[in-house]
C-alpha cells in the first residue's frame, strides 16, 4: 500500500535511472579519477572565457572539457527521455520567479557546501565520505523542514 502511494507509476524506471546514474559516475571516475559533480560546471566553464585568476585555477581548466560533456549529457538525456516517452515540456505550475529564486539559493548552497547532491549524494555517499554523509543529511533535513514550513504557511505553487 505504501509503495503504491509513494510510487504510483511503479518502481522500475527509478531502478533503471539509479543504475544509469551509478554507471555514469563510475565511468567518469574510472576515466578521469575525478568525482562526478555538477556544481563546479559554471566555474570550470567560465575558465574558457574569463582570464580572471579565480577561473584559471588548474582544478577548473583541467576538468572543464569533461564537465561540459557531463552537463550536456544530463540535458540531452532528459531530452531524449522526454521525446521517447512523450513526457516533454513544462511540468510544474510553480511561477518562474520562484524557480529562479530557488535556483539561486541552490547555487549559493552548493558553494557553501562545497558540492552538490550529485557530487555528495551520489559519489560521496557511495564512497562513505564522512563530509558527504553530513552534507546529505543536512540537505535532506533542511529540505524536509522547508517543505513543512511552506506547507504550514499555506504556500502553494
C-alpha positions in Angstrom: 0.0 0.0 0.0 2.8 2.5 0.9 4.7 1.6 -2.2 1.7 2.3 -4.4 1.2 5.6 -2.6 4.8 6.7 -2.9 5.4 5.2 -6.4 2.1 5.4 -8.2 3.8 4.9 -11.6 5.8 1.9 -10.5 9.4 1.5 -9.4 11.2 0.0 -12.4 12.1 3.3 -14.1 13.5 4.6 -10.8 15.7 1.5 -10.6 16.8 1.9 -14.2 17.6 5.6 -13.6 19.6 4.8 -10.5 21.6 2.1 -12.3 22.3 4.6 -15.2 23.4 7.3 -12.8 25.6 4.9 -10.9 27.2 3.6 -14.1 27.8 7.1 -15.3 29.6 8.1 -12.1 31.7 5.0 -12.3 32.7 5.8 -16.0 33.5 9.4 -15.0 35.7 8.3 -12.1 37.3 5.5 -13.9 38.3 7.6 -16.9 39.2 10.9 -15.1 39.9 10.0 -11.5 37.5 12.8 -10.5 34.3 12.6 -8.6 31.3 13.4 -10.9 29.5 16.5 -9.7 27.7 19.3 -11.4 28.3 22.2 -9.0 31.7 23.2 -10.4 30.4 23.3 -14.0 29.9 27.0 -14.1 33.3 27.9 -12.7 35.1 25.4 -14.9 33.1 26.7 -18.0 33.9 30.3 -17.2 37.6 29.3 -17.5 37.1 29.2 -21.3 36.1 32.9 -21.5 37.5 34.6 -18.4 41.1 35.5 -17.7 40.5 36.1 -14.0 42.8 34.0 -11.8 39.8 32.7 -9.9 38.6 30.8 -13.0 42.1 29.9 -14.3 42.9 27.5 -11.4 44.2 24.2 -12.5 41.3 22.4 -11.0 38.9 24.2 -13.3 41.0 24.3 -16.5 42.0 20.6 -16.3 38.4 19.4 -15.9 36.4 21.8 -18.0 36.1 19.7 -21.1 34.6 16.6 -19.4 32.4 18.9 -17.3 30.8 20.4 -20.4 30.3 16.8 -21.8 28.9 15.7 -18.4 26.4 18.6 -18.3 25.4 18.2 -21.9 24.8 14.6 -21.2 22.4 15.5 -18.4 20.4 17.8 -20.6 20.4 15.5 -23.7 19.5 12.5 -21.5 16.4 14.3 -20.2 15.5 15.5 -23.7 15.9 12.0 -25.2 13.8 10.5 -22.4 11.1 13.2 -22.9 10.9 12.6 -26.6 10.9 8.9 -26.3 8.2 8.7 -23.6 6.2 11.8 -24.5 6.8 13.4 -21.2 8.4 16.6 -22.6 7.7 20.2 -21.7 7.0 22.3 -18.7 5.6 20.1 -15.9 5.2 22.5 -13.0 2.8 25.2 -12.0 5.4 26.9 -9.9 5.9 30.5 -11.0 9.1 31.3 -12.9 10.4 33.8 -10.3 10.1 31.1 -7.6 12.1 28.7 -9.7 14.7 31.4 -10.3 14.9 32.3 -6.7 15.2 28.6 -5.7 17.9 28.1 -8.3 19.9 31.0 -6.9 19.6 29.6 -3.4 20.7 26.1 -4.6 23.7 27.7 -6.3 24.7 29.5 -3.1 24.2 26.3 -1.1 26.4 24.3 -3.4 29.2 26.7 -3.0 28.8 26.8 0.8 28.5 23.0 1.0 31.5 22.6 -1.3 29.5 20.4 -3.6 26.0 19.4 -4.7 23.7 16.5 -4.4 25.3 14.8 -7.4 28.8 15.0 -6.0 28.0 14.5 -2.3 24.8 12.4 -2.7 25.8 10.0 -5.4 29.6 9.8 -5.3 30.4 10.9 -1.7 27.8 8.7 0.0 28.8 5.8 -2.3 32.4 6.1 -1.1 31.3 6.6 2.5 32.8 10.1 2.8 32.0 11.5 6.2 31.8 15.0 4.8 29.4 13.9 2.1 27.2 11.9 4.6 27.0 15.0 6.8 26.2 17.3 3.8 23.5 14.9 2.5 21.9 14.7 6.0 21.9 18.5 6.1 20.4 18.8 2.6 17.6 16.4 3.4 16.9 17.8 6.8 16.7 21.4 5.6 14.5 20.2 2.6 12.1 18.4 4.9 12.0 21.4 7.3 11.5 23.9 4.5 8.7 21.8 3.0 6.9 21.6 6.4 7.2 25.3 7.0 6.0 26.2 3.5 3.0 23.8 3.8 2.2 25.2 7.3 2.2 28.7 5.9 -0.3 27.6 3.2 2.0 28.5 0.3 1.0 26.7 -2.9 2.8 26.6 -6.2 
